[in-house]
């Protein structure tokens, strides 16, 4: 019995050693393969560096030497193209990259999209977006699995870059929920006019998309969206109102002060805070009464912002001094004195 157990143990050890040996051989092979691939890429980049510079910076300097002849050279071309796209904002260079990819890389990415290897398929989708290969959109649609969130998001990214009309229609119809950060990334590729169209039909969007849309529109900083944003201030969704106020403050324009007065008495402290910030874009003559009320707010952040907004106005210093002399609210007095003290120390 003991002898049998020893034989079994030796047998198990032999199998484990064999397994470890196979793994080690595979790792060594993989490492050497990666080193060879890296060497081929570096050699190609080094040999074509000057040719690429001439192709990008001079007209009619294309040479067939630049056309990649195998996968490793294609990876090297990807590296070169991405480096230029990420570091140089030159529309002529960008267009040359897109044209080259369309002519000499499209077939490679088309085959990669049909691969059963998920990473190959995803890399192809990334590069289709990067290099603007519009003709492969239909292949992407066929190749992806609609239940796979990463693939769907990348397809929507391709739409937002290359098929903006289709993006809008799909974003309205499709029920998949992206995160707010993902929606922001998708919306960032759209022009203001397209974002306005989405905003006009916001009720058709997922809630996360609605919030992301407001943030993205405000980040664009266009004066054309102010009226549309102001209409959202009547929303029953508290978060939409807060984000809209924050967006309008980021743009930095008050068209009609009366639009914002109701938020001085809001039961939501974040709304009172944002309107205190917004009032810095209106003359203190018209906002002083409302800011002094906010300076006596129950929330510390609101009081602090109201005092800071007042002091930013050329007449703000004197207004705060007068306020201190006429109020009995000790919290407001302390906040006003704190802001005045900071201003004195800064001078």
C-alpha positions in Angstrom: 0.0 0.0 0.0 2.8 2.4 0.9 4.8 1.3 -2.2 1.7 2.1 -4.3 1.4 5.5 -2.7 5.1 6.3 -3.4 4.7 5.3 -7.1 1.6 7.5 -7.4 3.4 10.4 -5.8 6.4 10.0 -8.2 4.0 9.8 -11.1 2.3 13.1 -10.0 5.7 14.8 -9.6 6.8 13.7 -13.0 3.7 15.1 -14.6 4.1 18.4 -12.7 7.7 18.6 -13.8 6.7 17.9 -17.4 4.0 20.6 -17.2 6.4 23.1 -15.8 8.9 22.3 -18.5 6.3 22.8 -21.3 5.3 26.1 -19.7 8.9 27.3 -19.5 9.6 26.3 -23.1 6.4 28.2 -24.2 7.4 31.3 -22.2 10.9 31.2 -23.7 9.5 30.8 -27.2 7.0 33.6 -26.6 9.7 35.9 -25.3 11.9 35.3 -28.3 8.9 35.8 -30.6 8.1 39.1 -29.0 11.8 40.1 -29.2 12.0 39.2 -32.9 8.7 41.1 -33.6 10.0 44.1 -31.8 13.3 44.0 -33.7 11.5 43.8 -37.0 9.3 46.8 -36.1 12.2 48.9 -34.9 14.2 48.0 -38.0 11.3 49.0 -40.3 10.8 52.3 -38.3 14.5 53.1 -38.5 14.7 52.4 -42.2 11.6 54.4 -43.1 11.8 57.2 -40.6 13.1 59.8 -43.1 10.7 58.5 -45.8 7.7 59.0 -43.5 8.8 62.5 -42.6 9.1 63.4 -46.3 5.7 61.8 -47.1 4.0 63.7 -44.3 5.8 67.1 -44.8 6.3 67.2 -48.5 4.0 66.8 -51.5 4.4 63.9 -53.9 7.1 62.1 -51.8 5.3 58.8 -51.5 7.4 55.7 -52.2 6.4 52.0 -52.3 9.0 51.3 -49.7 6.5 52.6 -47.1 3.9 49.9 -47.9 4.1 47.3 -45.1 4.8 43.8 -46.4 3.9 41.7 -43.3 2.1 41.9 -40.0 5.1 43.2 -38.0 5.6 46.0 -40.5 1.9 46.8 -40.2 2.2 47.1 -36.4 5.2 49.4 -37.0 3.1 51.6 -39.3 0.4 51.7 -36.6 2.9 52.9 -34.1 4.1 55.6 -36.4 0.6 56.8 -37.3 -0.6 56.8 -33.7 2.4 58.8 -32.7 1.7 61.5 -35.3 -2.0 61.6 -34.5 -1.5 62.0 -30.8 1.3 64.5 -30.9 0.7 66.6 -34.0 -2.5 68.4 -34.8 -2.0 68.9 -38.5 -5.0 68.2 -40.8 -2.8 67.6 -43.9 -0.8 64.9 -42.0 -4.0 63.4 -40.6 -5.5 63.2 -44.0 -2.4 61.5 -45.4 -2.6 58.9 -42.6 -6.3 58.3 -43.3 -5.7 57.9 -47.1 -2.7 55.5 -46.6 -4.7 53.4 -44.1 -7.6 53.3 -46.6 -5.4 52.1 -49.4 -2.9 49.7 -47.7 -4.3 48.7 -44.3 -8.0 48.2 -44.9 -7.7 44.6 -46.1 -5.6 43.7 -43.1 -8.2 45.1 -40.6 -11.0 43.5 -42.6 -9.4 40.1 -42.1 -8.7 40.8 -38.4 -12.4 41.7 -37.8 -13.3 38.2 -39.0 -10.8 36.5 -36.6 -12.1 34.4 -33.8 -9.4 36.0 -31.7 -11.2 38.7 -29.7 -8.1 40.9 -29.1 -7.4 41.0 -32.8 -10.9 42.0 -33.6 -10.9 44.7 -30.9 -7.6 46.1 -32.1 -9.0 46.3 -35.6 -12.0 48.3 -34.4 -9.7 50.7 -32.4 -7.6 51.3 -35.6 -10.7 51.8 -37.8 -11.7 54.6 -35.5 -8.2 56.0 -35.3 -7.6 55.9 -39.0 -11.1 56.8 -40.1 -11.7 53.7 -42.3 -15.3 54.3 -43.0 -15.7 51.4 -45.5 -15.3 48.8 -42.8 -18.2 49.9 -40.6 -20.5 47.3 -42.1 -17.9 44.6 -41.4 -17.7 45.8 -37.8 -21.5 45.6 -37.5 -21.5 42.0 -38.7 -18.5 40.8 -36.6 -19.5 42.1 -33.2 -21.6 40.4 -30.6 -24.3 42.8 -29.5 -24.2 41.5 -26.0 -20.6 42.3 -25.5 -20.5 45.8 -24.0 -16.9 46.6 -25.0 -17.5 45.7 -28.7 -20.8 47.7 -28.7 -19.2 50.8 -27.2 -16.4 50.7 -29.8 -18.9 50.4 -32.6 -20.8 53.4 -31.2 -17.5 55.3 -31.0 -16.9 54.5 -34.7 -20.4 55.8 -35.4 -19.8 59.0 -33.5 -16.6 59.7 -35.5 -17.6 58.4 -39.0 -21.4 58.0 -39.1 -22.8 60.8 -37.0 -26.4 60.5 -38.3 -26.4 56.8 -37.6 -25.0 57.4 -34.2 -27.9 59.7 -33.3 -30.5 57.3 -34.5 -28.9 54.3 -32.8 -28.4 56.1 -29.5 -32.1 56.9 -29.5 -33.2 53.4 -30.3 -30.6 51.2 -28.6 -31.4 50.1 -25.0 -27.8 49.3 -23.9 -26.7 51.5 -20.9 -23.2 52.9 -21.1 -21.7 54.7 -18.1 -21.7 58.5 -17.9 -18.0 58.6 -18.7 -18.5 56.4 -21.8 -21.4 58.6 -23.0 -19.2 61.7 -22.5 -16.5 60.1 -24.6 -19.0 59.3 -27.4 -20.6 62.7 -27.3 -17.2 64.5 -27.4 -16.8 63.5 -31.1 -20.0 65.3 -32.1 -20.3 68.9 -33.2 -22.5 71.4 -31.2 -25.3 71.1 -33.8 -25.6 67.4 -33.3 -25.5 67.7 -29.5 -28.3 70.2 -29.7 -30.4 67.8 -31.7 -29.9 65.2 -28.9 -30.7 67.8 -26.3 -34.0 68.6 -28.0 -35.1 64.9 -27.6 -33.4 64.2 -24.3 -36.3 62.2 -23.0 -35.4 59.5 -25.5 -32.0 59.0 -23.9 -30.9 56.9 -21.0 -30.6 58.9 -17.7 -26.8 58.5 -17.7 -26.7 59.8 -21.3 -28.8 62.8 -20.3 -26.4 63.8 -17.6 -23.4 63.2 -19.8 -24.9 65.3 -22.6 -25.4 68.3 -20.4 -21.8 68.1 -19.2 -20.5 67.7 -22.8 -22.5 70.5 -24.2 -21.3 72.9 -21.5 -17.7 71.8 -22.0 -18.0 72.8 -25.7 -18.5 76.4 -24.5 -20.8 77.5 -27.3 -23.1 80.4 -26.8 -25.6 78.7 -29.1 -26.6 76.2 -26.5 -27.4 78.6 -23.7 -31.1 78.9 -24.5 -31.5 75.1 -24.7 -29.7 74.7 -21.4 -31.9 77.3 -19.7 -35.0 75.4 -20.8 -33.7 72.4 -18.8 -33.8 74.4 -15.6 -37.5 73.6 -15.5 -36.8 69.9 -15.4 -38.3 67.8 -12.6 -35.0 65.9 -12.3 -32.9 67.6 -9.6 -29.7 66.3 -11.0 -30.5 67.7 -14.5 -31.1 71.1 -12.9 -27.8 71.0 -10.9 -25.8 69.9 -13.9 -27.4 72.5 -16.1 -26.6 75.3 -13.6 -23.0 74.0 -13.4 -22.8 74.0 -17.2 -24.1 77.5 -17.5 -21.6 78.7 -14.9 -18.9 77.0 -16.9 -19.9 78.8 -20.1 -20.0 82.1 -18.1 -23.0 83.9 -19.4 -26.3 85.1 -17.8 -28.8 86.2 -20.4 -31.7 87.0 -18.1 -31.2 87.3 -14.3 -34.8 86.5 -13.6 -34.3 83.0 -14.9 -32.0 82.3 -11.9 -33.7 84.2 -9.0 -35.9 81.2 -8.1 -32.9 79.1 -7.3 -31.9 81.5 -4.5 -34.8 80.0 -2.5 -34.3 76.4 -3.6 -34.6 73.7 -1.1 -31.6 72.0 -2.7 -28.4 73.4 -1.4 -26.4 72.5 -4.5 -28.7 74.7 -6.6 -28.2 77.6 -4.2 -24.5 77.0 -4.4 -24.5 77.0 -8.2 -26.6 80.2 -8.5 -24.2 81.9 -6.1 -21.4 81.0 -8.5 -23.4 82.1 -11.5 -24.1 85.6 -10.1 -20.5 86.6 -10.6 -21.4 87.0 -14.3 -24.0 89.7 -13.5 -23.4 93.2 -12.0 -23.4 93.3 -8.2 -26.0 96.1 -8.4 -28.5 93.5 -9.5 -27.4 90.5 -7.5 -26.3 92.0 -4.1 -29.7 91.5 -2.4 -29.8 87.9 -3.5 -26.1 87.2 -2.7 -26.6 88.7 0.8 -29.4 86.3 1.4 -27.2 83.4 0.3 -24.5 84.7 2.6 -26.9 84.0 5.4 -27.6 80.5 4.1 -27.7 77.5 6.5 -25.0 75.7 4.3 -21.4 76.7 4.8 -20.5 76.1 1.1 -23.3 78.4 0.0 -22.3 81.1 2.4 -18.6 80.8 1.3 -19.5 81.0 -2.4 -21.8 84.0 -1.9 -19.1 85.9 -0.1 -16.5 85.0 -2.7 -18.8 86.2 -5.5 -19.4 89.5 -3.8 -15.7 90.2 -3.2 -14.9 89.5 -6.8 -16.8 92.6 -7.9 -14.9 96.0 -7.8 -17.5 97.3 -5.3 -17.6 94.0 -3.3 -15.2 94.9 -0.6 -17.2 97.9 0.5 -20.5 96.0 0.2 -19.3 93.2 2.5 -18.1 95.9 5.1 -21.6 97.5 4.9 -23.2 94.0 5.3 -21.3 93.2 8.4 -22.4 96.5 10.0 -26.1 95.8 9.3 -26.6 92.1 9.9 -27.2 90.1 13.1 -26.3 86.8 11.6 -23.0 85.8 13.3 -22.3 83.0 10.8 -22.7 85.4 7.9 -20.5 88.0 9.7 -17.8 85.3 10.3 -17.8 84.3 6.6 -17.7 87.9 5.4 -14.8 88.6 7.7 -13.0 85.5 6.6 -13.3 86.5 2.9 -12.3 90.1 3.6 -9.3 88.9 5.6 -8.2 86.7 2.6 -8.5 89.6 0.3 -6.4 91.9 2.6 -3.7 89.2 2.8 -3.6 88.8 -0.9 -3.2 92.5 -1.5 
